[in-house]
Amino acid sequence: MVSLGKEPSFSQPQPLIFDIKRHALQDGPGIRTTVFFKGCQLHCMWCQNPESIDPAPEIGFYPKSCMKSGECVTVCKTGACQTENPWRIDREKCDRCADCVEVCPGRGLRQIGRFCPVEELVSILLRDRVFYEVSGGGVTLSGGEPTLYMDYASSLLKALKKQRIHTAIETNGFFNWSEFEEKLLPWVELIMFDVKLMDSKMHLKYTGQKNHIILENLAKLIRQRPDDVIPRTPLIPDITATTENLKAISELYQSLGIKRCALLPYNPTGFSKVENIGKKVSPVLSKHMMKPEEERKCREIFSWVELVEF
């Protein structure tokens, strides 16, 4: 665990990629391809990509694809795969060897996260160059948290810039500033920067980390690249989407001279992915979408600034 109060430093040179989303329309301007890195220093209980938090490979179970062949039970050396188990895997016994994945005929069992060399990944991303060019799109690094892998992300961004591809990053902001400034900032054109909670104790409670490093990094980014940063706040009912929290965030933006930001609507439909990896959704989270009136009240607090929607 990173020591609170110090700049975090990570040495994970080879990230796992758990998804490459082509023709993405919500991760920056234009038509984009979004690369999802596995691993995150924060553990937000509302995470839309819960399979991205653990940096190691995981085995996901997808019941609708299960053909109930029983082959996973046959090859499982630890006895973790059990046909009578509605979620197929006893997570306490599973060693994530992925033998079950190899024999699963319907892809009911899937390995989440694989290493992809930079050269191979660039080749994949360039397949959609024409869409980037005609739409003003490009490539977005997301996750998880791409800044966990500064050297890899730097090499990837440099390769994309050589191909004149627009680059963007979605980040939780919890990174070593000096390393980010040297290795990523020169090669990224748009930074979508999450600001979740202003109260440090609440931030620690709901994300697993305090927020002072995040807020310091945001201020530094705004000083250096004010036109290239879009702060974003997820609207989580009764957690981030409170009047007190949103007003505090709004006041921070005004003090920093921020001219545009984004509010991310609450979407509980992605919580099914929590069960796919053998975990449970927190009972404090709402199972319902925000009502239009509730979202309107959140937006009114930021009426003075441009609200960006992709």
ABEGO torsion letter per residue (X at the ends): XBBBGBBBBBBBABBBBABBBBGBAAAEBEBBBBBBBBEBABBBAABABAAAABABBBBBBBAAABAGAGAAAAABAAGABBAABAAGBBAAABAGAGAAAAABAAGABBBBEBBBBAAAAAAAAAAAAAAAAAAGBEBBBBOEBAAABAAAAAAAAAAAAAAGBBBBBBBAGBBBAAAAAAAAAAABABBBBBBABABAAAAAAAAGBBAAAAAAAAAAAAAABAAABBBBBBBBBGAAABAAAAAAAAAAAAAAGBABBBBBBBBAAAAAAAAAAGBBBBAABBABBBBAAAAAAAAAAAAABBBBBX
